[in-house]
Amino acid sequence: MAPAYLAGHFARHSFDIRCYNEVSDGPLEDEHLLAWPDMLVLTGLTNSFDRMLHLTAYARTRNPRVVVVAGGPAVRMLPTLAGRFFDYACVADTEDITSVIRDVFGHSYIAEEPLPRFDLAYWMRGVCYLETTRYCNFRCAFCALTAEGRSYQPYDLQYIRRQLESAGKPRKLFFIDNNFYGSDRSHFTARLEMLKEMRAAGHFNNWGALVTSDFFQKDENLRLARESGCELLFSGVESFDSDWLRSFSKVQNVRAPQVELITKCLDAGIVFIYGLIADVTARSLKEMRRELDLIVGTHEIPLPCFITTSIPLLGTPYFFEAVGKGSFLPNTKLRDLDGTTITQTPVDPLPDVVKFMRDLQSFREFRPRVLKHSIGFVKRYRRKLNPLQLSIGTSMGLMLSTQSLSTGSLPFRVKRRAPRTFVSTTEPLDHMYEPAFRVEARFQHHFNPTMVTDIKGELHQDILTSGLLDQHSVQAVPA
């Protein structure tokens, strides 16, 4: 939703603005569209940094006067490197775009009331995504928010209300806060009271959000959430292994048995969804198979909606731990920090880990038991959850089992120069590293991958000179 929030800072009647979402629409390779803007604003997750370089090369080839602005976690962690490619490398929050607008166009071009441009977020289908708080009050070792080190920030209640009102009257809301619960209980209860009031007035039907596991330790929280229209909650379970959770400073997940908290949520009439981390660098395949076997055999909880490798995101304690231990594999690319590629030396033999990760993409080992689990889940909660909630709760395992088929329904397939190896040292680049049309020679280097490690497995010069190891600024950095 960052593009919609960013767009809201531009004075509505002073600009023609278009948002483009590559996740929903595939690679942006339309030469006419790339030549159109006076300003190109880019954002994405850490492993999309290279993609922003590609788009910059395209836009500058087609329109040399275009002003390119970039932000997101990779830009925040690599400010010096980003400053070499973009006119503005924004290392603060979305509001930082106002200083860029002022610098390029003038103060009068800044929106008087910056509300997200939901009208431009065409990829929202039936669900409106919005934000009521920012950052998190916990410091998990693998989290990009920990790397940024910013404090939990609740939004003004009136701003939240205006966001809701500007969204029209969607049937469903999903709050994309990093932690909807947070550390300010009075603000949390005030938000729920406001949601209850606005729901009664017909602004929406129900809502969902992301919360940390401490939310479930107070039964009142579930009651208040349900009364205000909550029907779905996502929480980062990551693992059912308490020792592993402690090693990553995810202490909020070890205060009570996680299966107990999940069933409590479901019994309260709220569907629970979660993800898992397969940390092949610290846990054996035997341990992880045992954990997955437990999950598939426990019908009281849903199956995970995704399983990712442990990702040493730039600037996190986990990243610096990996650097200190020398566990990074040689020739690891920033692009490889995608959750499916092995980037560190595993506990078990690499060929065995590769097979495990490949099979995990389709839940192959556990696929025969998914249907039985789904039937057991429905029997357990058919009187607690509505039909849509039940379908969400059972679809997680089905999505895992058919992932290779379901990705075929995307508007594009990621083509690679060779078959995947699932190992960063040998993983081939995808076709987007080959220009879709001719770019000027001075932009050819934009299509070289940003490297994390060199041939010896040590930090690459890209990282050493990126600004990652320096004190980070919180201002927009003009190139």
TORZA-429459 format. One line per field, with one value per residue (C-alpha): x, y, z; chain; residue number from 0; residue in one letter. Coordinates in nm, 3 decimals. Each point is the difference from the previous one (the first is absolute). Layout:
xx	c(X | ...);
yy	c(Y | ...);
zz	c(Z | ...);
c	c(A | ...);
k	c(NUM | ...);
r	c(a | ...);
***
This chain:
xx	c(0.000 | 0.301 | -0.073 | -0.353 | 0.129 | 0.280 | -0.239 | -0.214 | 0.272 | -0.018 | -0.258 | -0.287 | -0.087 | 0.359 | 0.113 | -0.099 | 0.099 | 0.008 | 0.088 | 0.137 | 0.030 | 0.238 | -0.120 | -0.349 | 0.077 | 0.341 | 0.318 | -0.044 | 0.150 | -0.232 | 0.237 | -0.275 | -0.100 | 0.361 | 0.057 | -0.311 | 0.081 | 0.188 | 0.068 | 0.034 | -0.048 | 0.117 | -0.034 | 0.015 | 0.138 | 0.372 | 0.038 | -0.167 | 0.283 | 0.143 | -0.341 | -0.012 | 0.334 | -0.143 | -0.301 | 0.228 | 0.204 | -0.315 | -0.151 | 0.321 | 0.059 | -0.348 | -0.006 | 0.338 | -0.173 | -0.192 | 0.061 | 0.037 | -0.088 | 0.047 | -0.071 | -0.068 | 0.213 | 0.284 | 0.041 | -0.004 | 0.272 | 0.210 | -0.025 | 0.339 | -0.046 | -0.356 | 0.118 | 0.215 | -0.303 | -0.297 | -0.053 | -0.148 | 0.070 | -0.261 | 0.101 | -0.286 | -0.374 | -0.251 | -0.049 | 0.356 | -0.137 | -0.129 | 0.356 | 0.066 | -0.321 | 0.096 | 0.352 | -0.105 | -0.336 | -0.053 | -0.192 | -0.337 | 0.013 | -0.020 | -0.347 | -0.164 | -0.143 | 0.206 | -0.243 | 0.080 | -0.117 | -0.216 | -0.145 | 0.339 | 0.056 | -0.174 | 0.147 | -0.224 | -0.277 | -0.275 | 0.233 | 0.122 | 0.350 | 0.092 | 0.223 | -0.074 | 0.344 | 0.359 | 0.295 | 0.006 | 0.076 | 0.196 | 0.352 | 0.017 | 0.353 | -0.104 | -0.240 | 0.068 | -0.176 | 0.264 | 0.267 | -0.167 | -0.028 | -0.308 | -0.256 | -0.358 | -0.224 | -0.382 | -0.178 | -0.237 | -0.352 | -0.150 | 0.250 | -0.100 | -0.366 | 0.070 | 0.186 | -0.302 | -0.239 | 0.216 | -0.007 | -0.372 | -0.190 | 0.200 | -0.138 | 0.327 | 0.291 | 0.346 | 0.235 | 0.357 | 0.153 | 0.322 | -0.170 | -0.365 | 0.006 | 0.319 | 0.098 | -0.263 | -0.306 | -0.211 | 0.055 | -0.077 | -0.332 | -0.090 | 0.061 | -0.223 | -0.274 | 0.023 | -0.012 | -0.305 | -0.174 | 0.089 | -0.100 | -0.338 | -0.035 | 0.055 | 0.353 | 0.118 | -0.101 | 0.305 | 0.374 | 0.330 | 0.345 | 0.354 | 0.071 | 0.278 | -0.072 | -0.026 | -0.338 | -0.146 | 0.106 | -0.290 | -0.337 | -0.158 | 0.195 | -0.170 | -0.342 | 0.051 | 0.139 | -0.288 | -0.259 | 0.149 | -0.017 | 0.334 | -0.016 | 0.367 | 0.337 | 0.350 | 0.279 | 0.362 | 0.025 | 0.331 | 0.063 | -0.141 | 0.354 | 0.040 | 0.379 | 0.020 | -0.242 | 0.213 | 0.313 | -0.166 | -0.126 | -0.362 | -0.079 | -0.366 | -0.062 | 0.124 | -0.220 | -0.274 | -0.039 | -0.065 | -0.250 | -0.204 | 0.000 | -0.098 | -0.293 | -0.112 | -0.014 | -0.195 | -0.243 | -0.071 | -0.124 | 0.310 | 0.197 | 0.375 | 0.262 | 0.378 | 0.331 | 0.297 | 0.377 | 0.206 | 0.340 | 0.226 | 0.306 | -0.094 | -0.240 | 0.033 | -0.234 | -0.109 | -0.109 | -0.192 | -0.171 | -0.105 | -0.147 | -0.190 | -0.123 | -0.138 | -0.177 | -0.160 | -0.114 | -0.157 | -0.346 | -0.064 | 0.227 | 0.011 | 0.297 | 0.243 | -0.072 | 0.369 | 0.336 | 0.313 | 0.370 | 0.163 | 0.103 | 0.302 | -0.152 | 0.245 | 0.076 | -0.179 | 0.171 | -0.041 | 0.187 | 0.296 | -0.002 | 0.026 | 0.285 | 0.179 | -0.033 | 0.097 | -0.310 | -0.092 | 0.052 | 0.229 | -0.146 | -0.325 | -0.206 | -0.241 | -0.258 | 0.051 | -0.146 | -0.342 | -0.097 | 0.042 | 0.374 | 0.260 | 0.249 | 0.193 | 0.182 | -0.263 | 0.022 | -0.069 | 0.172 | -0.087 | -0.153 | -0.242 | -0.096 | -0.056 | -0.237 | -0.183 | -0.042 | -0.109 | -0.259 | -0.112 | -0.111 | -0.284 | -0.022 | 0.074 | 0.083 | -0.319 | -0.239 | -0.183 | -0.102 | -0.122 | -0.355 | -0.035 | 0.121 | -0.250 | -0.290 | 0.105 | 0.033 | -0.349 | -0.154 | 0.170 | -0.106 | -0.314 | -0.211 | 0.256 | 0.097 | -0.211 | 0.036 | 0.244 | 0.219 | -0.002 | 0.103 | 0.287 | 0.110 | 0.006 | 0.131 | 0.343 | 0.108 | -0.157 | 0.189 | 0.328 | -0.070 | -0.080 | 0.243 | 0.170 | -0.342 | -0.144 | 0.298 | -0.089 | -0.309 | 0.214 | 0.012 | 0.358 | 0.246 | 0.349 | 0.224 | 0.355 | 0.301 | 0.034 | -0.194 | -0.004 | 0.268 | -0.143 | 0.359 | 0.110 | 0.348 | -0.142 | -0.356 | -0.052 | -0.132 | -0.349 | -0.078 | -0.053 | 0.378 | -0.004 | -0.133 | -0.347 | 0.097 | 0.315 | 0.134 | 0.277 | 0.349 | 0.053 | -0.287 | 0.114 | 0.153 | -0.349 | -0.060 | 0.293 | -0.122 | 0.080 | 0.228 | -0.004 | 0.308 | 0.296 | 0.149 | 0.152 | -0.326 | 0.117 | -0.197 | 0.011 | 0.122 | -0.363 | -0.083 | 0.324 | -0.049 | -0.380 | -0.037 | -0.135 | 0.288 | -0.025 | -0.235 | -0.330 | -0.153 | -0.375 | -0.018 | -0.049 | 0.347 | 0.034 | 0.237);
yy	c(0.000 | 0.233 | 0.133 | 0.105 | 0.170 | 0.171 | 0.122 | 0.161 | 0.256 | 0.150 | 0.279 | -0.183 | 0.267 | 0.086 | -0.335 | -0.291 | -0.299 | -0.368 | -0.290 | -0.323 | -0.325 | -0.256 | -0.268 | 0.009 | 0.114 | -0.145 | 0.182 | 0.360 | -0.007 | 0.240 | 0.250 | 0.260 | -0.013 | 0.010 | 0.314 | 0.171 | 0.120 | 0.310 | -0.187 | -0.373 | -0.109 | -0.354 | -0.218 | -0.370 | -0.264 | -0.063 | -0.251 | 0.243 | 0.257 | -0.121 | 0.024 | 0.369 | 0.041 | -0.163 | 0.232 | 0.300 | -0.099 | -0.041 | 0.333 | 0.201 | -0.153 | 0.102 | 0.337 | 0.144 | 0.272 | -0.237 | 0.040 | -0.341 | -0.039 | -0.328 | -0.125 | -0.315 | -0.222 | -0.061 | 0.372 | 0.071 | -0.254 | 0.092 | 0.382 | 0.068 | -0.267 | 0.115 | 0.360 | -0.103 | -0.117 | 0.212 | 0.378 | -0.036 | -0.294 | 0.035 | -0.169 | 0.126 | -0.070 | 0.057 | 0.358 | 0.065 | 0.030 | 0.349 | 0.134 | -0.140 | 0.155 | 0.334 | -0.022 | -0.098 | 0.170 | 0.246 | 0.014 | 0.065 | -0.344 | -0.182 | -0.129 | 0.200 | -0.318 | -0.307 | -0.290 | -0.326 | -0.010 | -0.309 | 0.096 | -0.069 | -0.335 | -0.203 | -0.327 | 0.018 | -0.243 | -0.008 | 0.081 | 0.345 | 0.003 | 0.281 | 0.082 | 0.124 | -0.030 | -0.031 | -0.218 | -0.250 | -0.008 | -0.326 | -0.053 | -0.338 | -0.068 | -0.077 | 0.291 | 0.299 | 0.222 | -0.094 | 0.112 | 0.339 | 0.038 | 0.223 | 0.028 | -0.121 | 0.287 | 0.005 | 0.229 | 0.277 | -0.142 | 0.270 | -0.079 | -0.367 | 0.099 | 0.219 | -0.289 | -0.223 | 0.261 | 0.066 | -0.372 | 0.013 | -0.294 | -0.316 | -0.329 | -0.104 | 0.183 | -0.137 | 0.198 | -0.032 | 0.137 | -0.178 | -0.064 | 0.102 | -0.072 | 0.176 | 0.141 | 0.275 | -0.181 | 0.313 | 0.082 | -0.361 | -0.003 | 0.345 | -0.130 | -0.300 | 0.224 | 0.218 | -0.305 | -0.130 | 0.335 | 0.031 | -0.359 | 0.062 | 0.303 | -0.222 | 0.103 | -0.363 | -0.356 | -0.152 | 0.040 | -0.180 | 0.102 | -0.106 | -0.041 | -0.135 | -0.302 | 0.204 | 0.117 | -0.346 | -0.012 | 0.226 | -0.163 | 0.345 | 0.090 | -0.273 | 0.100 | 0.368 | -0.081 | -0.234 | 0.254 | 0.262 | -0.231 | -0.185 | -0.330 | -0.069 | 0.050 | -0.070 | -0.060 | -0.099 | -0.344 | -0.068 | -0.320 | -0.216 | -0.051 | 0.223 | -0.021 | 0.117 | 0.285 | 0.117 | -0.010 | 0.254 | 0.218 | -0.082 | -0.021 | 0.097 | -0.344 | -0.205 | 0.143 | -0.256 | -0.315 | 0.113 | -0.275 | 0.113 | 0.364 | -0.098 | -0.214 | 0.276 | 0.240 | -0.245 | -0.084 | 0.372 | 0.002 | 0.154 | -0.194 | -0.016 | 0.000 | -0.014 | -0.073 | -0.220 | 0.045 | -0.300 | 0.086 | -0.258 | 0.178 | -0.073 | -0.295 | -0.343 | -0.128 | -0.268 | 0.267 | 0.199 | -0.307 | -0.094 | 0.348 | -0.011 | -0.349 | 0.134 | 0.289 | -0.220 | -0.242 | 0.271 | 0.073 | 0.268 | 0.243 | 0.100 | -0.077 | 0.287 | 0.234 | 0.009 | -0.148 | 0.206 | -0.052 | 0.214 | 0.319 | 0.200 | 0.335 | 0.288 | 0.181 | -0.245 | -0.168 | -0.326 | 0.148 | 0.109 | -0.336 | -0.175 | 0.232 | -0.065 | -0.377 | 0.003 | -0.203 | 0.188 | -0.204 | 0.141 | 0.219 | 0.066 | 0.266 | 0.244 | -0.155 | -0.332 | 0.132 | -0.116 | -0.266 | -0.298 | 0.011 | -0.148 | 0.278 | -0.148 | -0.323 | -0.248 | -0.254 | -0.296 | -0.086 | 0.258 | -0.246 | -0.127 | 0.356 | 0.097 | -0.295 | 0.095 | 0.362 | -0.101 | -0.241 | 0.259 | 0.229 | -0.245 | -0.157 | -0.326 | -0.218 | 0.093 | 0.049 | -0.335 | 0.105 | 0.351 | -0.108 | -0.199 | 0.302 | 0.227 | -0.234 | -0.016 | 0.380 | 0.054 | -0.253 | 0.173 | 0.357 | -0.029 | 0.154 | 0.267 | 0.138 | 0.111 | -0.167 | 0.263 | -0.033 | -0.378 | 0.024 | 0.233 | -0.231 | -0.305 | 0.169 | 0.066 | -0.362 | -0.037 | 0.309 | -0.144 | -0.332 | 0.155 | 0.291 | -0.094 | -0.006 | 0.309 | 0.215 | -0.081 | 0.220 | 0.309 | 0.248 | -0.105 | -0.278 | 0.073 | -0.147 | -0.099 | -0.056 | -0.350 | -0.220 | 0.111 | -0.138 | 0.153 | 0.089 | 0.364 | -0.085 | -0.167 | 0.137 | 0.138 | 0.351 | 0.040 | 0.155 | 0.349 | 0.041 | 0.009 | 0.339 | -0.031 | 0.265 | 0.189 | 0.223 | 0.254 | -0.142 | 0.208 | -0.189 | -0.353 | -0.044 | 0.042 | -0.359 | -0.142 | -0.167 | 0.170 | -0.240 | -0.075 | -0.225 | -0.055 | -0.322 | -0.071 | 0.050 | 0.329 | 0.326 | 0.130 | 0.346 | 0.089 | -0.036 | 0.135 | 0.330 | 0.010 | 0.195 | -0.305 | -0.002 | 0.375 | 0.198 | 0.035 | 0.339 | 0.051 | 0.259 | -0.021 | -0.020 | 0.183 | -0.183);
zz	c(0.000 | 0.010 | -0.353 | 0.102 | 0.316 | -0.191 | -0.268 | 0.268 | 0.075 | -0.351 | -0.045 | -0.166 | -0.259 | -0.095 | -0.135 | -0.218 | 0.214 | -0.085 | 0.228 | -0.139 | 0.197 | -0.149 | 0.242 | -0.149 | -0.355 | -0.080 | -0.107 | -0.114 | -0.351 | -0.184 | -0.167 | -0.047 | 0.364 | 0.118 | -0.209 | 0.139 | 0.357 | 0.112 | 0.325 | 0.059 | 0.363 | 0.082 | 0.307 | 0.081 | 0.233 | 0.051 | -0.285 | -0.247 | 0.016 | -0.330 | -0.162 | 0.091 | -0.179 | -0.312 | -0.004 | 0.052 | -0.306 | -0.208 | 0.106 | -0.046 | -0.343 | -0.114 | 0.183 | 0.110 | 0.204 | 0.226 | 0.375 | 0.168 | 0.368 | 0.187 | 0.350 | 0.198 | 0.227 | -0.247 | -0.070 | 0.374 | 0.061 | -0.306 | -0.012 | -0.162 | -0.265 | -0.069 | -0.031 | -0.299 | -0.196 | 0.105 | 0.005 | 0.348 | 0.231 | 0.275 | 0.322 | 0.220 | -0.009 | -0.281 | 0.121 | -0.116 | -0.353 | 0.094 | 0.022 | -0.348 | -0.139 | 0.152 | -0.141 | -0.353 | -0.052 | 0.286 | 0.328 | -0.167 | -0.161 | 0.336 | 0.095 | 0.278 | 0.153 | -0.090 | -0.021 | -0.180 | -0.362 | 0.022 | -0.337 | -0.160 | 0.177 | -0.271 | 0.136 | 0.309 | -0.086 | 0.258 | 0.291 | 0.105 | 0.153 | 0.237 | 0.296 | 0.354 | 0.163 | -0.112 | 0.105 | 0.283 | 0.372 | -0.028 | -0.139 | -0.172 | -0.125 | -0.359 | -0.050 | -0.228 | 0.256 | 0.257 | -0.247 | -0.030 | 0.378 | 0.003 | 0.277 | -0.018 | -0.120 | 0.025 | -0.247 | 0.101 | 0.031 | -0.219 | -0.276 | 0.022 | -0.028 | -0.304 | -0.164 | 0.050 | -0.131 | -0.308 | -0.084 | -0.071 | 0.146 | -0.072 | 0.124 | 0.163 | 0.162 | 0.063 | 0.220 | -0.123 | 0.322 | 0.090 | 0.334 | 0.033 | 0.375 | 0.106 | 0.339 | 0.040 | 0.133 | 0.036 | -0.367 | -0.094 | 0.186 | -0.140 | -0.353 | 0.061 | 0.138 | -0.311 | -0.227 | 0.186 | -0.048 | -0.370 | -0.071 | 0.161 | -0.228 | -0.306 | -0.099 | -0.029 | 0.088 | 0.166 | 0.040 | 0.050 | 0.121 | 0.088 | 0.373 | 0.220 | 0.220 | 0.321 | -0.135 | 0.067 | 0.364 | 0.104 | -0.067 | 0.000 | -0.313 | -0.199 | 0.131 | -0.084 | -0.343 | -0.083 | 0.116 | -0.233 | -0.302 | -0.002 | -0.188 | -0.081 | 0.167 | -0.129 | 0.250 | -0.056 | 0.160 | -0.184 | 0.195 | 0.280 | 0.134 | 0.309 | 0.003 | -0.361 | 0.070 | 0.294 | -0.215 | -0.232 | 0.288 | -0.087 | 0.370 | -0.041 | -0.152 | 0.295 | 0.275 | -0.061 | -0.213 | -0.357 | -0.082 | 0.302 | -0.119 | -0.354 | 0.111 | 0.237 | -0.294 | -0.217 | 0.279 | 0.032 | -0.360 | -0.159 | -0.262 | 0.069 | -0.276 | 0.035 | -0.165 | 0.089 | -0.035 | -0.109 | 0.145 | -0.163 | 0.147 | 0.362 | -0.009 | -0.153 | -0.267 | 0.246 | 0.250 | -0.262 | -0.142 | 0.353 | 0.049 | -0.330 | 0.084 | 0.330 | -0.176 | -0.267 | 0.269 | 0.218 | -0.143 | 0.264 | -0.185 | -0.368 | -0.221 | -0.066 | -0.290 | -0.095 | 0.098 | -0.058 | 0.060 | 0.268 | -0.180 | 0.125 | -0.100 | -0.026 | 0.323 | 0.231 | 0.296 | -0.193 | -0.298 | 0.213 | 0.180 | -0.339 | -0.100 | 0.331 | -0.032 | -0.366 | -0.084 | -0.320 | -0.315 | -0.271 | -0.274 | 0.183 | -0.175 | 0.163 | -0.231 | 0.181 | 0.328 | -0.117 | 0.254 | -0.233 | -0.074 | 0.235 | 0.079 | 0.295 | 0.082 | 0.123 | 0.282 | -0.228 | -0.331 | -0.262 | -0.255 | 0.269 | 0.095 | -0.363 | -0.046 | 0.321 | -0.111 | -0.349 | 0.140 | 0.254 | -0.285 | -0.066 | 0.349 | -0.182 | 0.301 | 0.184 | -0.291 | 0.048 | 0.354 | -0.084 | -0.092 | 0.323 | 0.198 | -0.177 | 0.078 | 0.366 | 0.017 | -0.144 | 0.241 | 0.294 | -0.088 | -0.215 | 0.279 | 0.090 | -0.344 | -0.294 | -0.344 | -0.131 | 0.311 | -0.032 | -0.363 | 0.093 | 0.280 | -0.226 | -0.313 | 0.154 | -0.029 | -0.342 | -0.121 | 0.130 | -0.168 | -0.338 | 0.009 | -0.326 | -0.167 | 0.166 | -0.100 | -0.358 | 0.038 | 0.056 | -0.290 | -0.070 | 0.069 | 0.127 | -0.269 | 0.083 | -0.220 | 0.145 | 0.246 | 0.364 | 0.232 | 0.324 | 0.099 | -0.019 | -0.131 | -0.310 | -0.024 | -0.352 | -0.054 | -0.139 | -0.338 | 0.145 | 0.019 | -0.380 | -0.125 | -0.152 | -0.255 | -0.091 | 0.277 | -0.027 | 0.050 | 0.314 | 0.167 | -0.086 | 0.347 | 0.150 | -0.108 | 0.197 | 0.321 | 0.329 | 0.186 | 0.373 | 0.004 | -0.230 | -0.133 | 0.345 | 0.188 | 0.151 | -0.023 | -0.355 | -0.090 | -0.088 | 0.370 | 0.145 | -0.186 | 0.024 | 0.324 | 0.183 | 0.246 | 0.063 | 0.222 | -0.188 | -0.075 | 0.019 | -0.276 | -0.374 | -0.151 | -0.337 | -0.232);
c	c(A | A | A | A | A | A | A | A | A | A | A | A | A | A | A | A | A | A | A | A | A | A | A | A | A | A | A | A | A | A | A | A | A | A | A | A | A | A | A | A | A | A | A | A | A | A | A | A | A | A | A | A | A | A | A | A | A | A | A | A | A | A | A | A | A | A | A | A | A | A | A | A | A | A | A | A | A | A | A | A | A | A | A | A | A | A | A | A | A | A | A | A | A | A | A | A | A | A | A | A | A | A | A | A | A | A | A | A | A | A | A | A | A | A | A | A | A | A | A | A | A | A | A | A | A | A | A | A | A | A | A | A | A | A | A | A | A | A | A | A | A | A | A | A | A | A | A | A | A | A | A | A | A | A | A | A | A | A | A | A | A | A | A | A | A | A | A | A | A | A | A | A | A | A | A | A | A | A | A | A | A | A | A | A | A | A | A | A | A | A | A | A | A | A | A | A | A | A | A | A | A | A | A | A | A | A | A | A | A | A | A | A | A | A | A | A | A | A | A | A | A | A | A | A | A | A | A | A | A | A | A | A | A | A | A | A | A | A | A | A | A | A | A | A | A | A | A | A | A | A | A | A | A | A | A | A | A | A | A | A | A | A | A | A | A | A | A | A | A | A | A | A | A | A | A | A | A | A | A | A | A | A | A | A | A | A | A | A | A | A | A | A | A | A | A | A | A | A | A | A | A | A | A | A | A | A | A | A | A | A | A | A | A | A | A | A | A | A | A | A | A | A | A | A | A | A | A | A | A | A | A | A | A | A | A | A | A | A | A | A | A | A | A | A | A | A | A | A | A | A | A | A | A | A | A | A | A | A | A | A | A | A | A | A | A | A | A | A | A | A | A | A | A | A | A | A | A | A | A | A | A | A | A | A | A | A | A | A | A | A | A | A | A | A | A | A | A | A | A | A | A | A | A | A | A | A | A | A | A | A | A | A | A | A | A | A | A | A | A | A | A | A | A | A | A | A | A | A | A | A | A | A | A | A | A | A | A | A | A | A | A | A | A | A | A | A | A | A | A | A | A | A | A | A | A | A | A | A | A | A | A | A | A | A | A | A | A | A | A | A | A | A | A | A | A | A | A | A | A);
k	c(0 | 1 | 2 | 3 | 4 | 5 | 6 | 7 | 8 | 9 | 10 | 11 | 12 | 13 | 14 | 15 | 16 | 17 | 18 | 19 | 20 | 21 | 22 | 23 | 24 | 25 | 26 | 27 | 28 | 29 | 30 | 31 | 32 | 33 | 34 | 35 | 36 | 37 | 38 | 39 | 40 | 41 | 42 | 43 | 44 | 45 | 46 | 47 | 48 | 49 | 50 | 51 | 52 | 53 | 54 | 55 | 56 | 57 | 58 | 59 | 60 | 61 | 62 | 63 | 64 | 65 | 66 | 67 | 68 | 69 | 70 | 71 | 72 | 73 | 74 | 75 | 76 | 77 | 78 | 79 | 80 | 81 | 82 | 83 | 84 | 85 | 86 | 87 | 88 | 89 | 90 | 91 | 92 | 93 | 94 | 95 | 96 | 97 | 98 | 99 | 100 | 101 | 102 | 103 | 104 | 105 | 106 | 107 | 108 | 109 | 110 | 111 | 112 | 113 | 114 | 115 | 116 | 117 | 118 | 119 | 120 | 121 | 122 | 123 | 124 | 125 | 126 | 127 | 128 | 129 | 130 | 131 | 132 | 133 | 134 | 135 | 136 | 137 | 138 | 139 | 140 | 141 | 142 | 143 | 144 | 145 | 146 | 147 | 148 | 149 | 150 | 151 | 152 | 153 | 154 | 155 | 156 | 157 | 158 | 159 | 160 | 161 | 162 | 163 | 164 | 165 | 166 | 167 | 168 | 169 | 170 | 171 | 172 | 173 | 174 | 175 | 176 | 177 | 178 | 179 | 180 | 181 | 182 | 183 | 184 | 185 | 186 | 187 | 188 | 189 | 190 | 191 | 192 | 193 | 194 | 195 | 196 | 197 | 198 | 199 | 200 | 201 | 202 | 203 | 204 | 205 | 206 | 207 | 208 | 209 | 210 | 211 | 212 | 213 | 214 | 215 | 216 | 217 | 218 | 219 | 220 | 221 | 222 | 223 | 224 | 225 | 226 | 227 | 228 | 229 | 230 | 231 | 232 | 233 | 234 | 235 | 236 | 237 | 238 | 239 | 240 | 241 | 242 | 243 | 244 | 245 | 246 | 247 | 248 | 249 | 250 | 251 | 252 | 253 | 254 | 255 | 256 | 257 | 258 | 259 | 260 | 261 | 262 | 263 | 264 | 265 | 266 | 267 | 268 | 269 | 270 | 271 | 272 | 273 | 274 | 275 | 276 | 277 | 278 | 279 | 280 | 281 | 282 | 283 | 284 | 285 | 286 | 287 | 288 | 289 | 290 | 291 | 292 | 293 | 294 | 295 | 296 | 297 | 298 | 299 | 300 | 301 | 302 | 303 | 304 | 305 | 306 | 307 | 308 | 309 | 310 | 311 | 312 | 313 | 314 | 315 | 316 | 317 | 318 | 319 | 320 | 321 | 322 | 323 | 324 | 325 | 326 | 327 | 328 | 329 | 330 | 331 | 332 | 333 | 334 | 335 | 336 | 337 | 338 | 339 | 340 | 341 | 342 | 343 | 344 | 345 | 346 | 347 | 348 | 349 | 350 | 351 | 352 | 353 | 354 | 355 | 356 | 357 | 358 | 359 | 360 | 361 | 362 | 363 | 364 | 365 | 366 | 367 | 368 | 369 | 370 | 371 | 372 | 373 | 374 | 375 | 376 | 377 | 378 | 379 | 380 | 381 | 382 | 383 | 384 | 385 | 386 | 387 | 388 | 389 | 390 | 391 | 392 | 393 | 394 | 395 | 396 | 397 | 398 | 399 | 400 | 401 | 402 | 403 | 404 | 405 | 406 | 407 | 408 | 409 | 410 | 411 | 412 | 413 | 414 | 415 | 416 | 417 | 418 | 419 | 420 | 421 | 422 | 423 | 424 | 425 | 426 | 427 | 428 | 429 | 430 | 431 | 432 | 433 | 434 | 435 | 436 | 437 | 438 | 439 | 440 | 441 | 442 | 443 | 444 | 445 | 446 | 447 | 448 | 449 | 450 | 451 | 452 | 453 | 454 | 455 | 456 | 457 | 458 | 459 | 460 | 461 | 462 | 463 | 464 | 465 | 466 | 467 | 468 | 469 | 470 | 471 | 472 | 473 | 474 | 475 | 476 | 477 | 478);
r	c(m | a | p | a | y | l | a | g | h | f | a | r | h | s | f | d | i | r | c | y | n | e | v | s | d | g | p | l | e | d | e | h | l | l | a | w | p | d | m | l | v | l | t | g | l | t | n | s | f | d | r | m | l | h | l | t | a | y | a | r | t | r | n | p | r | v | v | v | v | a | g | g | p | a | v | r | m | l | p | t | l | a | g | r | f | f | d | y | a | c | v | a | d | t | e | d | i | t | s | v | i | r | d | v | f | g | h | s | y | i | a | e | e | p | l | p | r | f | d | l | a | y | w | m | r | g | v | c | y | l | e | t | t | r | y | c | n | f | r | c | a | f | c | a | l | t | a | e | g | r | s | y | q | p | y | d | l | q | y | i | r | r | q | l | e | s | a | g | k | p | r | k | l | f | f | i | d | n | n | f | y | g | s | d | r | s | h | f | t | a | r | l | e | m | l | k | e | m | r | a | a | g | h | f | n | n | w | g | a | l | v | t | s | d | f | f | q | k | d | e | n | l | r | l | a | r | e | s | g | c | e | l | l | f | s | g | v | e | s | f | d | s | d | w | l | r | s | f | s | k | v | q | n | v | r | a | p | q | v | e | l | i | t | k | c | l | d | a | g | i | v | f | i | y | g | l | i | a | d | v | t | a | r | s | l | k | e | m | r | r | e | l | d | l | i | v | g | t | h | e | i | p | l | p | c | f | i | t | t | s | i | p | l | l | g | t | p | y | f | f | e | a | v | g | k | g | s | f | l | p | n | t | k | l | r | d | l | d | g | t | t | i | t | q | t | p | v | d | p | l | p | d | v | v | k | f | m | r | d | l | q | s | f | r | e | f | r | p | r | v | l | k | h | s | i | g | f | v | k | r | y | r | r | k | l | n | p | l | q | l | s | i | g | t | s | m | g | l | m | l | s | t | q | s | l | s | t | g | s | l | p | f | r | v | k | r | r | a | p | r | t | f | v | s | t | t | e | p | l | d | h | m | y | e | p | a | f | r | v | e | a | r | f | q | h | h | f | n | p | t | m | v | t | d | i | k | g | e | l | h | q | d | i | l | t | s | g | l | l | d | q | h | s | v | q | a | v | p | a);
***
